[in-house]
Amino acid sequence: MAFVGGLYLPAAAFTILITGSRTGAVIMVLGFAGFLPTILRAGVLGKAASGLVMVVALIAVANVIPQKTIERIFSTGKEISSGTLNERSVIWANAYEEWEESPLYGHGLGSFRRIINPYNVDYTAHNSFVAITAEQGIVGVVLYLTVIGIVLSLAWRLPGDERWLLLLMLLVVVIGQMSLTLQDRMYIWFTYTLTALNFYIKNNAANAKYSNKVSLTT
C-alpha cells in the first residue's frame, strides 16, 4: 500500500500539470507543503534526498509537459493583474450588479444561473464567495465566512503537525473556492467537520488526562 501511495503523488502532479490548471497548480504546491515538517526534521541525507527529488521532478516537468501548458500555469500572476481569469471577472462583475438589487438576503439559494442569464452567461459563478453573495446576500456570505473563521481558529489551536496539515487542507479548500463554485459540495463540508471533530477529540482527551491527574493527586 505504501508503494501505491508513493505512486499516487507523481501521478496526481502529472495529471494536474498536464491539464494546465492554474488553480490546480497552486493547490498542488500547497499540498506538497505538507511534507515540509518531515523534511525539516530529517537529517542531512534526508534533506539532500528531498532536494534531489525536487530537481529530478523539475527536469521531468520541463521535458514531459508541453511548453505552452507550462507558460499557461506561470501566467497566473499576469492573468490576475491584467486579464479576465478566463472570463471569470466578467461573470463576477455581472453578479455584482445583480447583488446590488438585493444586497442583504440575495436572490435565493441556487438562483445564480437564473439571475446571470440576462447577460447571456450560462456558467456557474466560478467562485463560491461570489455565488453565495449573489444568492444569499450579505447575511449568507457572513455566515459562511464565520464557519471558515471558526474552523481555521480550531485548526490553529491543534498541536504540532496536525495544526500544519489541517491549516494547509483548509487553505487548499478556501483557495479552490476562489475559482470554482464548491460551497455545496459534500467534501468541502467534510473538511470543515473533520477539523472541528479533530479539535473536539483532542480537547476532550486533554481534559480527561488533566482530570485523571487531578484525581490521582487528591
WOGI-V669372 format. One record per residue. RES is the residue in one letter. PHI is phi in whole degrees, -180 to 180 (none if undefined). PSI is psi in degrees with one decimal (* if undefined). OMEGA is omega in radians with two decimals (* if undefined). Layout:
# WOGI-V669372
res = [RES/RES]
phi = [PHI/PHI]
psi = [PSI/PSI]
omega = [OMEGA/OMEGA]
This chain:
# WOGI-V669372
res = [M/A/F/V/G/G/L/Y/L/P/A/A/A/F/T/I/L/I/T/G/S/R/T/G/A/V/I/M/V/L/G/F/A/G/F/L/P/T/I/L/R/A/G/V/L/G/K/A/A/S/G/L/V/M/V/V/A/L/I/A/V/A/N/V/I/P/Q/K/T/I/E/R/I/F/S/T/G/K/E/I/S/S/G/T/L/N/E/R/S/V/I/W/A/N/A/Y/E/E/W/E/E/S/P/L/Y/G/H/G/L/G/S/F/R/R/I/I/N/P/Y/N/V/D/Y/T/A/H/N/S/F/V/A/I/T/A/E/Q/G/I/V/G/V/V/L/Y/L/T/V/I/G/I/V/L/S/L/A/W/R/L/P/G/D/E/R/W/L/L/L/L/M/L/L/V/V/V/I/G/Q/M/S/L/T/L/Q/D/R/M/Y/I/W/F/T/Y/T/L/T/A/L/N/F/Y/I/K/N/N/A/A/N/A/K/Y/S/N/K/V/S/L/T/T]
phi = [none/-63/-65/-64/-62/-66/-71/-61/-60/-66/-65/-66/-62/-62/-62/-65/-69/-68/-80/74/-75/-69/-63/-60/-66/-63/-66/-62/-61/-63/-62/-69/-64/-63/-84/-57/-57/-66/-66/-66/-82/-72/-76/-61/-65/-64/-66/-65/-64/-63/-63/-64/-60/-65/-63/-62/-64/-64/-64/-63/-61/-63/-96/-104/-79/-57/-59/-64/-67/-63/-62/-64/-63/-80/-90/-56/-62/-65/-66/-69/-79/-135/-101/-116/54/56/74/-63/-63/-67/-61/-66/-65/-66/-64/-63/-62/-72/-62/-60/-75/-148/-71/-79/-111/73/-104/110/-60/75/-95/-60/-61/-68/-76/-92/-60/-58/-91/59/-116/-116/-131/-77/-71/56/-169/-60/-71/-66/-62/-65/-63/-69/-85/-123/67/-61/-59/-65/-71/-66/-63/-66/-65/-65/-59/-62/-62/-64/-68/-65/-67/-66/-63/-63/-86/-80/-85/48/-64/-62/-60/-59/-69/-71/-64/-63/-61/-67/-65/-59/-63/-68/-64/-58/-77/-80/-129/-137/-95/-127/-63/-104/-82/-62/-68/-67/-72/-63/-62/-62/-66/-60/-63/-64/-66/-60/-65/-61/-66/-66/-67/-65/-64/-65/-65/-65/-64/-66/-63/-64/-65/-64/-65/-70/-74/-91]
psi = [-37.1/-37.9/-42.7/-42.1/-38.0/-34.2/-28.5/-41.4/-53.4/-33.8/-43.3/-43.9/-43.7/-42.9/-42.9/-45.7/-37.4/-23.8/-17.9/20.3/117.5/-43.4/-42.0/-39.0/-42.2/-45.3/-35.7/-42.9/-43.1/-39.8/-44.9/-21.4/-17.4/-18.3/-9.1/-46.5/-40.6/-42.4/-42.5/-30.6/-14.1/159.3/-169.9/-42.6/-39.5/-43.2/-40.2/-41.4/-40.2/-42.6/-40.1/-43.2/-41.1/-42.8/-45.5/-40.6/-42.8/-40.4/-42.0/-42.5/-45.1/-28.9/-21.4/-42.3/133.0/144.7/-40.6/-34.9/-42.7/-42.4/-37.3/-43.5/-42.4/-0.8/9.1/-48.6/-43.2/-39.6/-37.0/-41.7/-34.9/-2.5/-163.7/8.3/51.6/48.1/3.4/-42.3/-30.8/-44.3/-43.3/-36.8/-41.3/-38.9/-37.0/-41.1/-39.5/-36.0/-35.5/-23.9/-26.8/72.7/-30.1/-51.1/-4.4/-164.2/1.7/150.2/130.7/17.5/2.6/-48.9/-36.0/-44.8/-23.0/-13.0/-37.6/-18.5/12.2/38.1/120.7/56.4/165.8/177.8/-20.7/28.1/115.8/-39.2/-36.7/-43.2/-45.1/-41.4/-42.8/-39.0/-37.8/6.7/-165.2/-38.2/-48.8/-45.3/-33.6/-42.1/-41.8/-43.0/-31.0/-42.7/-46.8/-43.1/-40.3/-48.3/-32.3/-41.0/-36.4/-42.7/-39.0/-28.4/-2.0/158.1/151.3/-129.7/-31.7/-41.4/-49.3/-47.8/-42.6/-36.2/-41.1/-43.1/-43.7/-37.1/-39.9/-44.8/-44.1/-46.1/-39.5/-34.5/-7.6/-14.3/1.8/153.4/98.4/4.0/-18.4/8.2/141.8/-39.5/-24.4/-48.1/-27.2/-39.5/-46.0/-45.0/-40.8/-42.0/-46.3/-41.8/-39.7/-44.8/-42.3/-44.5/-45.0/-40.0/-42.3/-39.0/-41.5/-41.0/-40.0/-40.3/-40.9/-41.4/-39.8/-39.4/-41.7/-43.9/-35.6/-36.7/-24.6/*]
omega = [3.12/3.13/3.12/3.10/3.10/3.10/-3.10/-3.04/3.10/3.13/3.13/3.13/3.13/-3.13/3.14/-3.07/-3.09/3.10/-3.13/-3.13/-3.13/3.10/3.11/-3.14/3.11/-3.13/3.11/3.11/3.11/3.12/3.13/3.08/3.08/3.12/-3.06/3.12/3.13/-3.14/-3.12/3.12/-3.11/3.09/-3.11/-3.13/3.12/3.12/3.13/3.11/3.12/3.10/3.12/3.11/-3.13/3.13/3.12/-3.14/3.13/3.10/3.13/3.13/-3.10/-3.08/-3.05/-3.10/3.12/-3.08/-3.13/3.11/3.10/3.12/3.12/-3.14/-3.10/3.08/-3.09/-3.11/3.13/-3.13/3.12/-3.04/-3.03/-3.12/3.14/-3.12/-3.11/3.09/-3.13/-3.10/3.09/3.10/-3.10/3.11/3.09/3.12/3.12/3.12/3.11/3.12/-3.13/3.14/3.12/-2.98/-3.02/-3.07/3.13/-3.05/3.11/-3.09/3.10/-3.05/-2.97/-3.11/-3.12/-3.07/-3.11/-3.08/3.11/3.13/-3.11/3.10/3.14/-3.12/2.96/-3.07/-3.05/3.07/-3.07/-3.05/3.05/-3.14/-3.14/-3.14/3.14/-3.05/-3.04/3.01/-3.12/-3.13/-3.10/-3.08/3.09/3.11/-3.13/3.11/3.08/3.09/3.14/3.13/3.14/-3.10/3.06/3.12/3.10/3.11/-3.13/-3.10/3.08/-3.09/2.90/-3.05/3.13/3.10/-3.10/-3.07/-3.13/3.07/3.08/3.14/3.12/3.11/3.06/-3.13/-3.10/-3.14/3.10/-3.13/3.11/3.08/3.12/3.11/-2.99/-2.98/-3.13/-3.12/-3.08/-3.07/3.06/-3.14/3.04/3.12/3.11/-3.11/3.13/3.13/-3.14/3.13/3.12/3.12/-3.13/-3.13/-3.13/-3.12/3.11/3.12/3.13/3.13/3.13/3.12/3.12/3.14/3.11/3.12/3.14/-3.13/3.13/-3.13/3.13/*]
